[in-house]
Amino acid sequence: MNLKTAYLFLGVLLLMLANPARAQKSTFNWDALNENSNRLEGKLTGSLYYISPLADRTHFLQDKWENGTILFEDGDRFENQHLRYLSFQDELVAYNPNLKQLFVVDKEKVNSFTIENEQNKQQFVKLFFDAFVGAGDRYFEVKYEGTRWLLAFHSVLEEKTSIYRDRYGKLKDTKFKPKVTYYMYFPEEKRFQRVQDKRRSFIKLFPDQKREVRRLFRRNTLWRFNEKEMIRAFQLLDEAGFFE
């Protein structure tokens, strides 16, 4: 290796380390996928994706690659895929073990996807979120689906901290913290209403029926309103007709 080639290699390596996780713009066709797809002439496409060794493990919602299924807007279904949800950038990332490559699935083509293991099954749906800043399509985890839906939006916040050394011995002054934001979704109106993981937040959803809602929660011993109780609350409210 001559000196010029060595400098070029070093430059590329430094660029990758400076960007913990990045996707190329070039389209990547997933080869030999037909056996797991119901679209014989089609391929799963996206952008090549790279993860630096310095990337933070909290960038992904899942700790490892899990089995999953992707449903496209045109009805095509891709099963038995190795998937992880990149909550740091709100993207779905797939791993091809044959090519040993990662890629970000084209969001515009995705309708929904599921990721599951022996203990848990997570269902995600793509919905248009009309926010004041950053309006566009987002992936939401469906916690309850009925007359009203309970949705969870996963994100990762970068927070300033005192200087410390990470597991690689590198000095840092920021940490990444996972965050979950919950919404009540009106499917017919395609409207979102934010809810907090607090009993009072749920009661405020029904200003004219506060007493009845309190009685329903008390009768079913709902007090803490962690995620499990939030799901149970939606089910009870739906069955009791409060969403009609």
N, C-alpha and C positions, 0 to 999 in steps of 0.2 A: 504494500500500500504506500503510494507516494504521499508527500506532504500535503499537496492540494486536496487529494481524496480524503485524507485524515481530517483536515479542517472542515470539509463539507459534511462528513459524517458527524463530527462533533456539533456542528451548527444545527443539524436536524435533530439530534438527541436533546440539545438544550431547548429547542422549540417545543418538543413534545413534553418535556418536564415542566415547562412554563405554563402549559395548558393541561391541567389534570384530566380533563375529559373533553373530547372534541369530535365533531363529525365532519367528514369531507362532503363537499357539495356533489361529487360525482355519484351517479346512480349505480346501485349495486343490485344485480340480479341474483336471486337465490337459486343456485343450480340444483338440479335433481330433487325438486320439491314435490313433483307431481304425485308421488305415492301417498302423500299426506294432504293432498288438496283435492277439492271436488271440481276445480277448474283445470281441465286437462291442458289447455293451451296457455295457462297463465303462470305467473311467477310472483312470489312475494318480493317486493322491491323496497328500497330505502337508501339511506346514505351510510357509507362506511363509518364506523365509530371506533375510537381508540381510547383506552383508559391508561393513564400514566400510573406507575407504581406509587406515586405520591397522592393519588386521588383519595378523597375521604370516603370511608365505607358508608357513611350516612347518606351519600348521594342517591343510593338505591333504597327502595322500600323493602325489598327482599334481600336477605343475607347471601343468597346463592341463586343459581339458575334453577328455575322451577318449570315443571311441565305446564303448558298453557295452550289456549285456543284463541285464534284471532278471527273475527267476523268482519268482512269488508262491507262497505255501503252497498255494493252490487250483489250481496248475498253469498259471495264466495267465503268458504270456511277453511282455515288452515289449522289442523290439529297436531298435537304432539310436538309443539315447538318449545325451545328453551328460551324462556322469557324472564325479564325483570323490568319493573317500572322504575324509570329514572325520575324520581320526585324532584330532584334538584333542577331539572329543566322541563318537567312535564312531558316526557317522551317515553315511548315503548321501545325497549331495546331487545333484540333477538340475537341468539348465538347459534352459529352454524358449526357443529362439531366436525363435519367433514372438511370444511374449508378453514376451520379454526379462526373465524372472523366474526366480528360483531357489526350490527348495523341498526340504525334507527328506522323503524317502520314508518312509511309515509303516513302521516297523521290524516291527511285529506282523504285517504282511502279507507281508514278504519271506522267501523261503526261501534264495535265493542270488543272486549277481550276478557278472558279469565286466566288467572294464575292460581295453581293449586298444588298442595302437597298432601301428605297423609293427615295432617291436623287441620288444615284450613283451605278454604276456597274463596278467592277474592274475585269479584266481578266488577269490571270497569266499563263505563259508557262514555262516549264522546258527545259533549253538548256544547252549544254556543253560549258563552258567558258574556253578557253585555255589561262589562265593567267600565267605569269612568276612565281607567287607565289599563291598557292591555286587553281590550276586548278581543275575543276570538274563541276558537275551539279549545276546550280543555278536557282532560280526562278526569272523571269523578268515579270514586268507588261507591257502588250501590250497597248501602247497608240495609235498606228496607225498600221494597217496591210494592206499592198498593195504590190507593186513591191519591195519596201523597207519597213522595219518595223521601227517604233520608239519605243524603249524599255526603261524602267526605272528600275534601280536596286536600291532597298531600303536597306539602312543599318543604323546602329546606331553607332556613335562615342562616345567614352568616353574621355572627356576633363578635364584637370586640372583646378581648380578654386581656389579662396581664400576660406578659411574655412567658412562653414555656417552650420546652422541646418536645416535638412529636416523637412517634415511635421510631422514626428514622434519624433522630438526633438533630433535626432542623428546627431553628428558632421560628416561632409563630406567635402572632398576637390576635388571631381570630379562631373561632370554633364554629362548626356547623351544627345546627340544632333542628331536628325534625319538627314540623308543625302540622296540625290537622285542623281544618276549618270545616264546620258542618253547615249544611243547608237543607231547608225543606224545599222540595221541588214540586211545582205544579205542572204535571206533564201536558195537560190540555192547553194551558196558557204559556208553557215554556218559560216559566217565571221562577226565580230563586228568592228565597227569604232566609237570611242567615239565622241560625239558632246556636246557642251556646250549650255546653255540657253542664247546665245548671237547671234545677227544678223551676226556678222563677222564670227563666227564659222560655220554657215550654208553656207555662201558665199564661204568659203575656201574649202568646199566639191567639188566645181566645178571650179577648177583653170582656165579652158579654156572657161568658160561661166560666168564669174563674172558679166559682164555688163548685160547679159540677166537675171540672177538671181536677181540682184539689181532692175532691172526694174519690174520684177514680184512681188517682195516684196513691192516696192513703189506703184505699181498700186493697190495692195490689202491692203495697209496701215498696213503692218507688220513692227513694229519698236521695241516694247518692248521685244518680244520673251520670255514671260512667257510660262508656259506649254501649255496653250490654244493656243497661237500663234505658238508654235512649232508644235503642231498637225495640225494646219491649213496650215503651211508651207509645211509639208510633203504631205498633200493632194494636194496642188497646184502644187508642184514640180512633183508629180506622174502624175497628170492629164495633165501637160504640156509636159510630156515625158522626163524629165531630168534624170530619173532613168533607162532609156532604154540603 
